[in-house]
Amino acid sequence: MKVAINSPEQLGAVIRATRKRQGLRQDLSASGAGVSENFLGKVERGSDSVQWGKLFSVLQGLGIELEVDTPDDIAWPPE
């Protein structure tokens, strides 16, 4: 399912819903992603101060793929 994300809070809600749907406790999900439970809690609450690398570890650990829809005139990969 594709979900439009416009804020950290919305991404956090998707992460929390995915974790819960998988029947995973927050502490076990955090451990599996190599982050602290406190960090995962911040992500799920939509904190503005999370580290990108750790955020992507959480996404990967839960099987969430992040895509960006850019305007057609944006060259990718950049030259």
PASEBA-1860 file (N, C-alpha, C; in nm, 3 decimals):
! residues 79
1> MKVAINSP> 0.085/-0.118/0.000/0.000/0.000/0.000/0.089/0.124/0.000 ~ 0.055/0.222/-0.078/0.129/0.348/-0.080/0.057/0.448/0.009 ~ 0.136/0.522/0.087/0.082/0.620/0.180/0.157/0.751/0.159 ~ 0.085/0.861/0.142/0.149/0.992/0.129/0.194/1.038/0.267 ~ 0.318/1.081/0.276/0.376/1.126/0.403/0.410/1.274/0.390 ~ 0.356/1.355/0.480/0.381/1.499/0.477/0.440/1.553/0.605 ~ 0.470/1.464/0.701/0.526/1.511/0.827/0.594/1.395/0.900 ~ 0.682/1.428/0.993/0.744/1.322/1.074/0.640/1.242/1.152
9> EQLGAVIR> 0.534/1.309/1.196/0.429/1.240/1.272/0.360/1.134/1.187 ~ 0.336/1.165/1.060/0.272/1.067/0.972/0.363/0.947/0.947 ~ 0.493/0.972/0.927/0.586/0.860/0.909/0.594/0.777/1.036 ~ 0.597/0.842/1.150/0.598/0.770/1.278/0.475/0.683/1.296 ~ 0.360/0.734/1.255/0.236/0.657/1.267/0.240/0.533/1.178 ~ 0.296/0.546/1.058/0.309/0.431/0.968/0.403/0.327/1.029 ~ 0.514/0.374/1.085/0.610/0.283/1.146/0.546/0.210/1.264 ~ 0.476/0.284/1.350/0.411/0.221/1.465/0.306/0.119/1.421
17> ATRKRQGL> 0.223/0.156/1.324/0.119/0.065/1.276/0.180/-0.062/1.215 ~ 0.289/-0.046/1.142/0.355/-0.162/1.081/0.411/-0.254/1.189 ~ 0.477/-0.196/1.287/0.534/-0.276/1.396/0.425/-0.353/1.470 ~ 0.317/-0.284/1.502/0.208/-0.349/1.576/0.141/-0.457/1.492 ~ 0.124/-0.433/1.362/0.062/-0.531/1.273/0.147/-0.657/1.266 ~ 0.279/-0.641/1.278/0.370/-0.754/1.277/0.377/-0.824/1.413 ~ 0.304/-0.769/1.511/0.301/-0.828/1.644/0.431/-0.811/1.721 ~ 0.506/-0.706/1.690/0.636/-0.684/1.753/0.626/-0.581/1.865
25> RQDLSASG> 0.692/-0.611/1.975/0.704/-0.513/2.083/0.808/-0.409/2.043 ~ 0.795/-0.292/2.100/0.885/-0.183/2.066/1.030/-0.218/2.100 ~ 1.053/-0.280/2.215/1.190/-0.312/2.254/1.254/-0.413/2.160 ~ 1.178/-0.513/2.115/1.232/-0.613/2.024/1.256/-0.555/1.885 ~ 1.168/-0.468/1.839/1.187/-0.404/1.709/1.311/-0.315/1.711 ~ 1.326/-0.241/1.818/1.443/-0.154/1.831/1.572/-0.236/1.830 ~ 1.574/-0.341/1.907/1.692/-0.427/1.914/1.725/-0.486/1.777 ~ 1.623/-0.533/1.706/1.643/-0.591/1.574/1.696/-0.492/1.472
33> AGVSENFL> 1.663/-0.365/1.491/1.710/-0.260/1.399/1.842/-0.199/1.444 ~ 1.890/-0.240/1.561/2.016/-0.186/1.611/2.006/-0.046/1.668 ~ 1.887/-0.011/1.717/1.866/0.121/1.778/1.809/0.101/1.918 ~ 1.808/0.206/1.997/1.752/0.196/2.132/1.600/0.205/2.127 ~ 1.537/0.152/2.231/1.392/0.163/2.242/1.350/0.310/2.251 ~ 1.430/0.390/2.319/1.403/0.533/2.329/1.402/0.598/2.190 ~ 1.500/0.561/2.106/1.506/0.617/1.970/1.382/0.577/1.891 ~ 1.345/0.449/1.896/1.227/0.404/1.822/1.102/0.477/1.871
41> GKVERGSD> 1.093/0.501/2.000/0.980/0.577/2.053/0.974/0.717/1.994 ~ 1.091/0.781/1.981/1.096/0.915/1.921/1.051/0.911/1.776 ~ 1.095/0.809/1.703/1.055/0.795/1.563/0.903/0.780/1.555 ~ 0.848/0.691/1.636/0.704/0.666/1.631/0.622/0.787/1.673 ~ 0.678/0.874/1.754/0.608/0.997/1.794/0.629/1.110/1.694 ~ 0.717/1.089/1.595/0.739/1.192/1.493/0.833/1.302/1.537 ~ 0.930/1.269/1.621/1.027/1.369/1.666/1.104/1.427/1.548 ~ 1.132/1.556/1.555/1.208/1.623/1.450/1.358/1.597/1.461
49> SVQWGKLF> 1.402/1.536/1.569/1.546/1.525/1.595/1.598/1.381/1.589 ~ 1.559/1.307/1.487/1.610/1.171/1.473/1.722/1.168/1.370 ~ 1.813/1.072/1.387/1.925/1.059/1.294/1.882/0.978/1.172 ~ 1.916/1.027/1.055/1.875/0.964/0.930/1.918/0.819/0.920 ~ 2.043/0.790/0.950/2.094/0.654/0.939/2.016/0.556/1.024 ~ 1.988/0.596/1.147/1.910/0.511/1.237/1.766/0.497/1.190 ~ 1.711/0.605/1.137/1.574/0.599/1.085/1.564/0.495/0.973 ~ 1.662/0.496/0.883/1.659/0.399/0.774/1.682/0.256/0.824
57> SVLQGLGI> 1.755/0.240/0.933/1.770/0.107/0.995/1.635/0.057/1.045 ~ 1.557/0.145/1.106/1.424/0.109/1.154/1.334/0.070/1.037 ~ 1.333/0.153/0.932/1.250/0.124/0.815/1.287/-0.012/0.756 ~ 1.416/-0.036/0.739/1.461/-0.163/0.682/1.424/-0.280/0.773 ~ 1.440/-0.262/0.903/1.408/-0.369/0.997/1.262/-0.410/0.995 ~ 1.174/-0.316/0.962/1.031/-0.345/0.956/0.983/-0.377/0.814 ~ 1.074/-0.372/0.718/1.035/-0.403/0.580/0.961/-0.289/0.512 ~ 0.982/-0.167/0.558/0.916/-0.050/0.498/1.010/0.009/0.394
65> ELEVDTPD> 0.960/0.023/0.271/1.037/0.079/0.163/0.995/0.224/0.143 ~ 1.090/0.313/0.138/1.061/0.456/0.122/1.089/0.497/-0.022 ~ 0.991/0.558/-0.088/1.007/0.607/-0.224/0.977/0.756/-0.226 ~ 1.038/0.825/-0.321/1.015/0.968/-0.338/0.961/0.992/-0.478 ~ 0.852/1.065/-0.487/0.791/1.099/-0.615/0.837/1.240/-0.651 ~ 0.924/1.251/-0.750/0.979/1.380/-0.789/0.913/1.431/-0.916 ~ 0.925/1.560/-0.942/0.875/1.613/-1.069/0.948/1.544/-1.185 ~ 0.881/1.533/-1.299/0.937/1.463/-1.415/1.067/1.525/-1.467
73> DIAWPPE> 1.087/1.655/-1.444/1.206/1.721/-1.500/1.329/1.710/-1.410 ~ 1.321/1.633/-1.304/1.437/1.612/-1.218/1.516/1.493/-1.272 ~ 1.642/1.516/-1.305/1.726/1.409/-1.358/1.774/1.321/-1.243 ~ 1.759/1.190/-1.261/1.807/1.098/-1.159/1.874/0.980/-1.224 ~ 1.988/0.940/-1.183/2.068/1.001/-1.076/2.126/1.135/-1.120 ~ 2.162/1.217/-1.021/2.217/1.348/-1.057/2.349/1.333/-1.134 ~ 2.374/1.427/-1.219/2.494/1.421/-1.303/2.616/1.470/-1.229
END
